[in-house]
C-alpha cells in the first residue's frame, strides 16, 4: 500500500479517450442534397416523395412528407435541407445534427450545417462544418460555401490595430462574441475553439497539493495531451516552476498554431463566516492573483507555503496563457450567507463595471478588476478573464429544484416528523442564488474581454436530470441544458470548463440517458465523453475542458463520507470522485481477473485439497464442478483478490459458490451463513461473496451494513425504503441474516411539490467479464482452466485504510485487523434464478468446503 504500490498510468483508457478528444477538433461538413442509397420500404417511397417535392421547390411539402416516425439518417438529412431552403435555420441545424447522430458518416449533413451556420452569420462554425465535410468528397457548392464563410470570417475578425488602439497595448488573445480569438505574430485574429483537459496532479500516495517536481513528467503529459488533439490545458492554481519550464520548452518545439495553451486558475478558499470583504481575506486573494500573474510572466519568487507551490519562476510563458479563471465552485450556502451580510449591488472599476448585481457578483467583478489592473499596469498586456461558475449558481430557473426550506415544508405537509436539519453551511440549495456574467461590462480600457466559465456535468445538480423540458429535447438532456445556458450567454463566449464521467465501480447519481456519476467502463467513459463533446460543440459553446487528466485517489464524495482514512494511500473503487482520469492510475494488480493462472504465481495459497471427491456429493453429474481444489488470495492498493480452482466445468443451473470473508476477530460477525447452507461456524463472518452466474454479488452481515431497509421509510412518498443509519457495528451474532449493500440516492422535490423518486445503487452486484475487455469487471470464470477469479474493492469490505489494516467497527470506531480469513463452500442452488441452497434431508446443504475445518482457517496478511 506504499507509494510504489500502483502501476504507472494505464494507457488503455487513454488510447480510447484519444479518439474521443480528436472529435473535439474543428468540425467539418459536406455537399448539396443528393439522392441517397435506396432504403427499405416504406422509407423508400417516403424519401422519394420528399425528394421530388424538394427538387420542385415545394419545401413545405418535403417537410410534410418526412413528418412520419422512425426516420432514417438519409431522410433526416433531406429534412434538414428542406428546412434550410424554407428559411428555418434552427430546424435545419437540428435535423442535420440528428442525421449525424444516426450516421456519423453522413458528410452531406456536415455541408448542410455549414450553409445553415453561414446563413446565421456564425462563420467560425460554418468554416469548421465545411472542413469536416471535406472527408466526404464534397461537391463544388460545398467548397464554394467554405470559401464564402472563410472570407466572411476574416472580415469579421477583430482587428489587431484596433485592439492596440483601444488600450495602447498589444493583445494576443481575445474573448469576443461566441469565441476566443488568437493572433499569431502580426497576422489577423483567428477564432480558437477550446479542446482541452483539466490537469490533475495528485498521483497515488500524494496529497492534492503535492505537485510533481520533475519537468519530464509534465513534458510527457503535454505530449500525450497534444496527441489527443487538445490545444488547451487548464490548471486550478499556481504550480511549481518545473511546470512552466516544461510548458515553455514543449511549445518551443512546436509551430505557433500547434502550441499548447494554458488557462491559469487562481484558487480561492472560502472566508471564515462567508465574510468575503474581510480585509485579510481580500488581501490574500489579491496576493494570489499577483503571484499567478508574476509566475506566468517569469518574474516571481514565492516562499515556501503550506499547501501551495513555491520556488523561483524565471520562465515567461505569458504568450501561451489564453486566460485567467478566478475562484472555485462557490458553495451556495456561502453565497447566501454573504448576501445577508453585504448590500452592494454595483461596482465601477477602471476595467470592469457591473450594475443591478447581487453582493457576490459585485465582489467578483471587483476581484477581476484587480486582476486585470495588475497585469495591465505591471506587464502592459491583457487577456480574457472569468470567475468560476457552475449550474448551482447559473442564471436560469429550474422549477424541478426546490430549496431545502421548500422541501422541508412539503415533507411536513405529508406528515413526516423525524426530519434531520443539517447545519446551514451544509445545506445545498442548487437553484436559489445566481452569478450572472452577462452583467459584466468591460470599460474602454479593457479590450481582451470576459467570458463565462461553467463546470457542467450531466448528473448534477438534480435538475439536470429532473427538469421536464430537458427531457423533451431531441439531443438529450445535457444538450438541452447547454442550449439554454448558451442562449443566456449569447453575447459572450461560454466555456464548459469541466465535464466528464468517472470509471468508478460505484454510481453516485444516475442519469436517464446513461451519463451516470460512475459505473462506467473505460470504453463507456470514452463514448460518454464523445456525446458530451458533441453537445458542447453543437450548442455553440466556445469549447470544453474534460475533467480530468489523471485519477486522484485523494478525492472523495458523499458516498464514502466518514469511511476513508489516509485515502491518498489507497484506491477506493466505491468513490466516483477518484476515477475521472483520462489517464487511469491503477493499483498494482498483477493482471488478475483475465483468465491467466500465471498471474497468481506470487499469490498466497491459503487452502489446497487433494481429495478425488467432494465432502457431500449429490451424484447428479455436477459434483466434479463442485469439488474445490485450491484457494488463492492476493491484494493491492485497491482490491482483495481471490481465486477458486474447481474439479470440473461449471453449469450455473446446478452449481454455486459462497466465499465467506472474515475481516476482524473470531467472535465478531455472523456465525451462521446465509443462502440456506445450514452451516454454523466457530468464526464469525462479515461478508459472503456469492458466485452464481448473473446473480453473483457481495452480501454483508445485516448488523454491519451501513444501510437498512425499513417499511416505514418506504411509505414516504418517493422513498425506496433504504436508508443510511448509525446503528451498524461489528458484533457477534448467529442470525444468518446477510443483506445487499444498497445505497439510496435520495429523492428530490420540485417547487410545485412534485416528488422525484429516489433511486438506489446495488453496490453488491458483481459484473462478470475479462478485465482486458471490460474494465468494470468484478469476476471471471474461465471454463478451460476450471478457475474462478474475483476482486472485491476494499471500500466494499468496510476498510477505512487497508494500508494500515484498518476497518470500521461502528460509526467513528476504527479497528486494526490481524488479517483476513476466507472459506469457500460449493452447493447446488435451487435453480439458475434462485441462489438459495437446495435442501437435503440428512446432510448439510453444501457439497464441498475449503478449508474443511474452521480451526484451519489461515489469516491472509499483506504489507501495508
Secondary structure, DSSP 8 states (H G I E B T S, - for coil): --GGGEEEEEHHHHHHHHHHHHTTS---------------TTHHHHHHHHHHHHHTT-HHHHHHHT-SSS--HHHHHHHHHHHHHTT-HHHHHHHHHHHHHH-TT-HHHHHHHHHHHHHTT-HHHHHHHHHHHGGG---HHHHHHHHHHHHHHHHHS--HHHHHHHHSS--SEEEETTEEEEE-TTS-EEEE-EEEEE-----TT--TT-----HHHHHHHHHHHHHTT--EEEESS---HHHHHHHHHHHHTS-GGG--EEEEEE-----GGG-TT-HHHHHHHHHHHHHHHHHHTT-EEE---TTS--EEE----GGGEEEEEE-----HHHHHHHHHH-----EE-SSEEE-S--HHHHHHHHHHHHHHHHHHHHHS---EEEEEEEGGG-SS--TT---HHHHHHHHHHTT--------GGG---TTS----GGGEEE-TT--S-B-EEEE--SSSSTHHHH-HHHHT-TT-HHHHHHHHHHHHTTTS-EEEEEE-----SSBSS--TTS--SB---HHHHHHHHHHHHHHHHHTT-SEEEEE-SB--TT---GGGTTS-SSGGGS--TT-GGG---SBEEEE---S-SSS-GGGGTTSEEEEE---SS-TT---SS-HHHH-EEEEEEEE-SSEEEEEEEESS---TTT-EEEEEEE-S-SSSEEEE-STT---EEEEEESEEEEE-GGG-EEEEEGGG-SEEE-HHHHTSTT--SEEE-S--B--EE----EEE-EEE---EE-TTS-EE---EEETTB--B--TTT-TT--EEEEGGGTEEEEEEEGGGGTEEEGGGTEEEEETTEEEE-S-BEEEEEEE-EEETTEEEE---SSS-S-SEEESSSGGG---B----
